[in-house]
């Protein structure tokens, strides 16, 4: 994860946020981090001069590119002059430049409406602040890498919870002018692809339907459509594609977005930020992106309603609002939504994403200034890094499940139809999906997920091995052995992950708080796969798994009922399997004999049947699936024949593993 150094620069003045024009005579107090406060003035004689200059950045009719570039250069130089006069600004840049691989988050805290007009994002480097060998735009320098965001003083990130499961609302509107709605739809669906089980669906309509639990699309949207959608469902991310329009019916003519009229859908209705926030209701999205020209532009600062659409959304408490302060090209808007959502939905740091996005727009659209148009309001929680890691763990787990579910469906379809060729073609696709999903799992020890993270990767490899064995069962000739070899190889990989998981859990550490640490689960799976692969298991490790599971089974009753049930049922899930494994080895190998092991395995399965009804009965489903693996996979003749000289006992003999597994699966409640 990118290391981020945040430096806050706050501008203050007396009076209400509105009713003040830009003027060189107005004194502002600039406070940068721990540096002393500086009295500054804006580098414009008056408001009219600023408006005249900034108009050149809105692609006026008849403008030639040279005029626009000149205007961009003048505006950037003036903002640099303002920043140069702030005590400590150049020093902070130099300090950040000495720290490698660190992103400098330059946070402008703005409450005065007129200062929201200033295009801080296109600033040049203040004179003498840094040696430059490339672009002299502050947001484009290679060292330090700089991310510029804005924040309203009254908005904090104290209550922000970063989502670990995405739910996107996409609303587009084109009552007068066309918008690239299909390109935006494709970009959003592509970003959501890791969590869609049928992720390789080619047809747009089919894929949109497959992703309906993750994204709602509102075509030719009205304010009423958005309000109704948000009343039925809470969304983590909202993306709006429309054009920006000045509201002539409102004092100050603020810029809103052009939606379709509720009364006459073919007519334009200009919606302001404050009205849009109201229609979100209880949805409380963490991120709202607005792909509409001038959605970040402030038109009037005299009236309280004259703030920009983006400013209004952020002022209402939305933690992250991304918009444009000048016109945005269509191609730029597509790149914006693609890069943004591929990062945001994977819980990457939004500041790092914004920096990369600005750099991409600068590189690909140098003849425009989309990179400077990008504007972001952010109010992020103090524990953002830990929240992002937690979200990424849950997202990676969900993506792995989606990829494996896709593999299961394809194998089932092909098995019924005996279509070996279609399976052969599908395997590389879902293998890449699983590999991509597992690459996002936070495994670094400092994050505290090394036990569960490696355990889930072990589980993923086991599911891959299961899928490959299912292919092996319908394959013929040399292919049968090839897929069996691949299945066994995946089990070896799984065993390695589980071993790493339990060792990471018990290894001494001074600086890590382990967040997820079900040691008996990963240790039991490690022992199970050693038995499956005909390897010896140590009685001491078997005992460690049993003791830790027994501790969890007896979790104190004062624990929350749901948490108590979850912890207890998964402990029983470990214990039945540990006692089943006793039958894989000679009697007296473990502290219990075979007869006692059989009885205890049955008892623990019965407890799962009683406790496992939460979470739609998933514990029962998961337990049944594991038992069936013994019955239909690890005891299957094609598989077990490979290990007949390695296993201490024949798993298919009377009183063995297969017989007990058959009894256990019958003790579980029906689906």
LINPE-V571447 format. One record per pair of residues at least 24 apart in sequence whose ideal C-beta (glycine too) atoms are under 6 Angstrom apart, sorted by the first residue. I is the first residue (numbers start at 1). J is the second residue. D is the distance in whole Angstrom. If there is no record, write none. Layout:
<<I	J	D> <I	J	D>>
This chain:
<<2	103	5> <2	349	6> <2	352	4> <3	102	5> <4	103	5> <4	105	5> <4	351	6> <5	96	6> <5	102	5> <5	104	5> <6	105	4> <6	107	6> <7	33	5> <7	92	5> <7	106	6> <8	107	5> <8	109	6> <9	108	5> <10	109	4> <11	110	6> <11	115	5> <13	112	6> <17	111	5> <17	112	6> <17	113	5> <18	113	5> <18	304	5> <19	302	6> <20	114	5> <21	47	4> <22	47	5> <22	50	5> <22	114	5> <30	86	5> <32	86	6> <32	88	5> <32	89	6> <35	87	5> <35	88	3> <36	87	5> <38	86	5> <38	87	4> <40	85	5> <43	78	4> <43	81	5> <43	82	5> <57	326	5> <58	326	6> <58	327	6> <59	327	5> <72	369	6> <75	119	6> <76	122	5> <76	123	6> <76	124	4> <77	124	6> <79	120	6> <79	123	4> <80	123	5> <80	124	4> <80	126	5> <83	126	5> <84	126	4> <90	126	6> <90	129	4> <93	129	5> <93	130	6> <96	144	4> <97	143	5> <97	144	5> <103	145	5> <103	147	6> <103	352	6> <104	144	4> <104	146	5> <105	147	5> <105	351	5> <106	146	6> <106	148	5> <107	149	6> <107	151	6> <108	150	5> <109	151	5> <109	153	6> <110	150	6> <111	152	6> <111	153	5> <113	301	4> <113	307	5> <114	301	4> <116	298	5> <116	311	6> <117	298	5> <120	148	6> <121	148	5> <121	372	6> <122	372	4> <139	358	5> <140	362	6> <145	355	6> <147	351	4> <147	354	5> <147	355	4> <149	376	5> <149	378	4> <150	377	5> <151	379	5> <152	314	6> <152	315	5> <155	314	6> <155	379	4> <156	379	6> <157	319	6> <157	379	4> <157	380	4> <157	381	4> <160	319	5> <160	381	5> <162	387	4> <162	388	6> <162	391	5> <163	236	4> <163	286	6> <164	391	4> <164	394	3> <164	395	6> <166	214	6> <166	236	6> <166	345	5> <167	235	5> <167	236	5> <168	215	4> <168	237	5> <169	216	5> <169	235	4> <169	238	5> <170	217	5> <170	239	5> <171	218	4> <171	221	4> <171	226	6> <171	240	6> <172	241	4> <173	221	5> <173	242	4> <173	259	4> <173	260	5> <175	258	6> <175	260	5> <175	268	4> <176	268	6> <177	243	5> <179	241	5> <180	330	5> <180	334	6> <183	334	5> <184	241	5> <184	337	5> <187	337	5> <187	338	4> <188	341	6> <191	341	4> <191	342	5> <191	345	5> <194	399	4> <194	437	6> <195	398	5> <195	399	6> <195	402	5> <197	402	5> <197	405	4> <197	406	5> <199	406	6> <200	429	5> <220	260	5> <221	259	6> <222	259	6> <222	260	5> <222	262	5> <223	259	6> <223	271	6> <223	279	5> <224	262	5> <226	279	5> <227	279	4> <230	280	5> <230	281	5> <230	283	4> <231	281	6> <234	283	5> <235	283	5> <235	285	5> <236	285	6> <236	286	6> <237	285	6> <237	287	5> <238	285	5> <238	288	5> <239	289	5> <240	290	5> <241	291	5> <242	292	5> <243	292	6> <244	292	4> <244	293	4> <244	294	4> <244	295	5> <245	270	5> <247	272	6> <250	305	6> <251	303	4> <252	300	3> <252	303	4> <252	305	6> <252	306	4> <253	299	5> <254	299	5> <254	305	6> <254	306	5> <255	294	5> <255	297	5> <255	299	5> <255	309	6> <256	309	6> <257	292	5> <273	309	4> <273	312	3> <273	313	5> <274	312	5> <277	313	6> <277	316	4> <286	319	5> <287	320	4> <287	344	6> <288	313	6> <288	318	5> <288	321	5> <289	322	5> <290	323	4> <291	333	5> <293	327	4> <293	328	6> <295	323	4> <295	324	6> <296	323	4> <296	324	6> <296	325	4> <296	375	4> <297	325	5> <310	377	6> <314	377	4> <319	379	5> <320	350	6> <320	378	5> <321	377	4> <322	376	5> <323	375	5> <324	373	4> <325	373	6> <325	375	5> <326	373	4> <328	370	6> <328	373	5> <329	368	5> <329	370	6> <332	361	6> <332	365	5> <332	370	4> <346	440	6> <347	388	5> <347	391	4> <347	392	4> <347	395	6> <389	442	5> <389	447	5> <392	440	6> <392	442	5> <393	442	6> <393	449	5> <396	437	6> <396	440	4> <396	441	4> <397	456	6> <399	437	4> <400	437	5> <400	460	5> <403	430	6> <403	433	4> <403	434	5> <403	437	5> <404	463	5> <406	430	5> <407	467	5> <411	467	6> <411	470	5> <415	474	5> <423	471	5> <434	460	6> <445	512	5> <448	512	5> <448	513	5> <448	514	5> <448	515	4> <449	515	6> <449	516	6> <450	504	4> <451	501	5> <451	504	6> <451	505	4> <451	517	5> <452	516	4> <454	497	5> <454	500	5> <454	501	4> <455	501	4> <455	522	4> <457	497	5> <458	494	5> <458	497	3> <458	498	4> <461	490	5> <461	493	4> <461	494	4> <462	494	4> <464	490	5> <465	490	4> <465	491	5> <469	633	6> <491	529	6> <495	529	4> <498	522	5> <498	525	5> <498	526	4> <499	526	5> <502	526	6> <519	548	5> <520	545	5> <520	548	4> <520	549	4> <520	574	5> <524	574	5> <524	577	6> <524	578	6> <531	581	5> <531	584	4> <532	634	5> <534	643	4> <534	646	3> <534	647	5> <539	590	5> <542	590	6> <545	578	6> <546	578	6> <549	574	4> <549	575	5> <565	611	5> <565	614	6> <568	611	6> <569	608	6> <569	611	4> <569	612	5> <569	619	5> <572	604	5> <572	607	5> <572	608	5> <573	623	6> <575	604	4> <576	601	5> <576	604	4> <576	605	5> <583	656	6> <583	657	5> <584	657	6> <585	648	5> <586	648	6> <598	660	6> <605	664	5> <605	667	5> <606	667	6> <609	668	5> <609	669	5> <620	668	6> <624	668	5> <627	661	5> <627	664	5> <627	665	5> <630	657	6> <630	661	4> <631	661	5>>
